[in-house]
Structure formats: C-alpha cells, structure tokens
Amino acid sequence: MGIALLLPGCYYDVEEELYPYTGNCDTASVQYSATIVPIIQSGGCLGCHSGSTPSGNILLETYAQVKSLALNGRLIGAISHSAGYSPMPQGGNKLSECNINRIRAWINEGAQEN
C-alpha cells in the first residue's frame, strides 16, 4: 500500500527578503514620466485601476488622477502598507522599498508633472 504525500504546488516569496537590494536607489532625479509612470505600469496598478469600472473607483490612468491620490496621502499609504490603508497591490507583493522611496520623493517634491 502506497502513501501519497500531498504538498502545496506553489508558494509566494518576497524577492526583497530573499535577495536584499544592495544597489543604489536614486531618489534625487525622480520624474513623473520617467520614473512614476513605469512604476505604476510595472507594479500592476493599472490592471485594477483603469478602464470603465476601476477597483475602488480609483483611477491611475492620468497624471491628474495619480497626483490627487499622491497629495491626499492615499497613494503612499496604500503602497507602503500603512495602517488604515488598503495595502496595494491587493493580493500581490508589496512594491520594492526603492520604488516606494522614489514615489515618496516625487510626492515630497510636490508631485510635479515632469
């Protein structure tokens, strides 16, 4: 008689925990079009926050939409998984600390459209 051992077929690793970032994270020259837009696109934000029925009625398709969330604190609260905010991306891995710091730097500089 054989005994079957069932193990989960997949698991989730957090890349930063496995391979801590040791490089340089440039937060001095953060620009909306060159830095923030690619983070929003590659971070999975637009998968839920675009189109005619965005999750939570939050759109991140235009500069004005992103700026509004940036200046009211909701953007950084959500991506940094701060208490009182829905952690984003929902059901996914947290953005890298470098990308969070880049977004924070952009916000601290006035969230300019540059």
N, C-alpha and C positions, 0 to 999 in steps of 0.2 A: 504494500500500500504506500503510495507516494503522498507526501505532504506538500501542498502548494503554498508558497510563501508570496504573499502579495505586498508589494512595496509601491509607494506612490511613484508614478512615472515622471513627474516633473516637480520642480521646486523653484523658488524665486530667490535669487541672490541680489544683493545690492552691490553694484560694481564698486562704489566708493569704499565699502567695507572690505571687499576682497583685495582691491588694488588702490590704496590711498593715493590721492593726487599729490604729486610731489613737484610738479612743474610750476610755471609762473602763470598766475591768473591776472591778466591785465584788466584793471577796472578804471584806469586813467583815461582811456580813449574810447569809452563806450558811446556808441551812436545808435539811434533808433533803427535806421535802415540796415546798418551793417552788423549790429550785434543783437538787438532785441527781437527783430522780426525773425531771424533764423532760429533763435531760441524758442520762440512761440511755435514756429513751424515744426522744428525737430522734436520739441518736447511733447507733442501730441495734443496741444491745446486746441488746435483748430478742428480736430476730429469731433469734438463735442461742442465747441463754442463758435460755430459758424453755421451758415445756412438759415433756413426759414424757421426752424424750431431748435434753437440753441439750448443746451443744458442750462438750467437755472435762469433762463432768459438773459444770459451773459454772452455777449458777442465780443470776439477779439479779432475781428477782420480788418478794422481800420485803426489808424493812429488815434483818432478821437476816442474810440471805444477803449483802447488799451490805456491811454492817458487818463481817462476818467477813473478807471479802476486803480491805476497806479497812484494817483493823487489822493484818493479817498482811503488808501491803505489796504484795500481788499486784495489787490494783486500780490503784494509781498506777504501778507498774512496767509494767503492760501498756499503759495508755493514754498513758504518756509515752514509750513505745517504748524503755525502758531495757534495757541489755544483760542477758541472762539471762532475759528475759520474752518471751512471745509477744506481738508487737505487736497491739494491738486498736484499732479493729475490724479483724479479719482480712480482708485483701483490700480494705479501704476506706481512705479518707483519715483521717489522724490527727485526733483532736478538736482544736478550736481551743485555742490556748495559754490563752485566757481560761477556757474550760471546764475545762481541766486544772488551772489555778490555783484555780478555785473548788472542785474536788474535793479538791485538796491542802489548802486552807484548812479545809474541812469535816473532813477526817481529822485535821489538826493540832489542831483544837478538840475532838477526842475522838469524832468520828463520831456525834454525838448524833441521836436521833430527834426532830427538832423540825420 
